[in-house]
């Protein structure tokens, strides 16, 4: 099984979001505090995609 490919910048962006999550400062779009790790990763990937960084395609 091949691992997903993310650009270095995308990895850094996701890392920044995860750091915010660990500090308890990450908020969802509704303004609620994010408490789920998977949701935090999804937000990081979404933000990286919005910034136009190379992100792996969604699994089918």
DRENPA-3360 file (N, C-alpha, C; in nm, 2 decimals, always signed):
BEGIN
1 = XXXXXXXX = +0.08/-0.12/+0.00/+0.00/+0.00/+0.00/+0.09/+0.13/+0.00 ~ +0.06/+0.21/-0.09/+0.14/+0.34/-0.10/+0.09/+0.44/+0.00 ~ +0.19/+0.52/+0.05/+0.15/+0.62/+0.14/+0.10/+0.74/+0.07 ~ +0.02/+0.82/+0.13/-0.04/+0.95/+0.07/+0.08/+1.05/+0.05 ~ +0.07/+1.12/-0.06/+0.18/+1.22/-0.08/+0.13/+1.36/-0.06 ~ +0.20/+1.43/+0.03/+0.17/+1.57/+0.06/+0.30/+1.65/+0.03 ~ +0.29/+1.77/-0.02/+0.41/+1.86/-0.04/+0.46/+1.90/+0.10 ~ +0.58/+1.94/+0.10/+0.65/+1.99/+0.22/+0.57/+2.10/+0.29;
9 = XXXXXXXX = +0.53/+2.20/+0.21/+0.45/+2.31/+0.26/+0.32/+2.27/+0.31 ~ +0.25/+2.17/+0.25/+0.12/+2.12/+0.30/+0.14/+2.05/+0.43 ~ +0.25/+1.97/+0.45/+0.28/+1.91/+0.57/+0.30/+2.01/+0.68 ~ +0.37/+2.12/+0.65/+0.39/+2.23/+0.75/+0.26/+2.29/+0.79 ~ +0.17/+2.31/+0.69/+0.04/+2.38/+0.72/-0.04/+2.29/+0.81 ~ -0.04/+2.16/+0.78/-0.12/+2.06/+0.86/-0.06/+2.06/+1.01 ~ +0.08/+2.06/+1.01/+0.15/+2.07/+1.14/+0.11/+2.19/+1.22 ~ +0.10/+2.30/+1.16/+0.06/+2.43/+1.23/-0.08/+2.41/+1.29;
17 = XXXXXXXX = -0.17/+2.36/+1.21/-0.31/+2.34/+1.26/-0.32/+2.24/+1.37 ~ -0.24/+2.13/+1.36/-0.23/+2.03/+1.47/-0.18/+2.09/+1.60 ~ -0.08/+2.18/+1.58/-0.02/+2.25/+1.70/-0.13/+2.34/+1.77 ~ -0.21/+2.41/+1.69/-0.32/+2.49/+1.74/-0.42/+2.40/+1.82 ~ -0.45/+2.28/+1.76/-0.54/+2.18/+1.82/-0.49/+2.14/+1.96 ~ -0.36/+2.11/+1.96/-0.30/+2.06/+2.09/-0.30/+2.17/+2.20 ~ -0.29/+2.29/+2.15/-0.29/+2.40/+2.25/-0.44/+2.44/+2.29 ~ -0.54/+2.38/+2.22/-0.68/+2.41/+2.25/-0.73/+2.53/+2.19;
25 = XXXXXXXX = -0.66/+2.58/+2.08/-0.70/+2.71/+2.02/-0.77/+2.70/+1.89 ~ -0.78/+2.57/+1.84/-0.84/+2.55/+1.71/-0.99/+2.55/+1.72 ~ -1.05/+2.63/+1.63/-1.20/+2.64/+1.62/-1.25/+2.59/+1.49 ~ -1.37/+2.54/+1.49/-1.43/+2.49/+1.37/-1.50/+2.61/+1.30 ~ -1.56/+2.59/+1.18/-1.62/+2.70/+1.11/-1.74/+2.76/+1.19 ~ -1.80/+2.68/+1.28/-1.91/+2.73/+1.36/-1.86/+2.81/+1.48 ~ -1.73/+2.80/+1.50/-1.68/+2.88/+1.62/-1.66/+2.79/+1.74 ~ -1.70/+2.66/+1.73/-1.68/+2.57/+1.85/-1.54/+2.52/+1.86;
33 = XXXXXXXX = -1.49/+2.49/+1.98/-1.36/+2.44/+1.99/-1.35/+2.29/+1.94 ~ -1.25/+2.26/+1.86/-1.23/+2.13/+1.80/-1.17/+2.04/+1.91 ~ -1.24/+1.92/+1.93/-1.19/+1.83/+2.04/-1.16/+1.70/+1.97 ~ -1.19/+1.67/+1.85/-1.16/+1.55/+1.78/-1.04/+1.56/+1.69 ~ -0.94/+1.47/+1.71/-0.81/+1.47/+1.64/-0.84/+1.46/+1.49 ~ -0.93/+1.37/+1.45/-0.95/+1.35/+1.30/-1.01/+1.48/+1.24 ~ -1.09/+1.55/+1.31/-1.15/+1.67/+1.26/-1.04/+1.77/+1.24 ~ -0.94/+1.78/+1.34/-0.83/+1.87/+1.33/-0.75/+1.84/+1.21;
41 = XXXXXXXX = -0.72/+1.72/+1.18/-0.65/+1.68/+1.06/-0.72/+1.72/+0.93 ~ -0.85/+1.70/+0.93/-0.94/+1.74/+0.82/-0.93/+1.89/+0.79 ~ -0.94/+1.96/+0.90/-0.93/+2.11/+0.89/-0.79/+2.15/+0.83 ~ -0.69/+2.08/+0.87/-0.55/+2.11/+0.82/-0.54/+2.08/+0.68 ~ -0.59/+1.97/+0.63/-0.59/+1.93/+0.49/-0.67/+2.03/+0.41 ~ -0.79/+2.07/+0.46/-0.88/+2.16/+0.39/-0.81/+2.29/+0.37 ~ -0.74/+2.34/+0.48/-0.67/+2.47/+0.47/-0.56/+2.47/+0.37 ~ -0.48/+2.35/+0.37/-0.37/+2.33/+0.27/-0.43/+2.34/+0.13;
49 = XXXXXXXX = -0.54/+2.27/+0.11/-0.60/+2.26/-0.02/-0.64/+2.40/-0.07 ~ -0.70/+2.48/+0.02/-0.75/+2.62/-0.01/-0.63/+2.70/-0.05 ~ -0.51/+2.68/+0.02/-0.39/+2.76/-0.01/-0.33/+2.71/-0.14 ~ -0.38/+2.61/-0.21/-0.33/+2.56/-0.34/-0.21/+2.47/-0.32 ~ -0.19/+2.41/-0.21/-0.07/+2.32/-0.19/-0.11/+2.18/-0.23 ~ +0.00/+2.10/-0.26/-0.03/+1.97/-0.31/-0.07/+1.88/-0.20 ~ -0.19/+1.82/-0.22/-0.26/+1.74/-0.12/-0.30/+1.61/-0.19 ~ -0.29/+1.50/-0.12/-0.33/+1.37/-0.18/-0.48/+1.37/-0.21;
57 = XXXX = -0.52/+1.29/-0.31/-0.66/+1.29/-0.35/-0.74/+1.21/-0.24 ~ -0.87/+1.23/-0.23/-0.95/+1.16/-0.13/-0.97/+1.02/-0.17 ~ -0.97/+0.93/-0.08/-0.99/+0.79/-0.11/-1.13/+0.76/-0.16 ~ -1.15/+0.67/-0.26/-1.28/+0.64/-0.31/-1.34/+0.53/-0.23;
% end
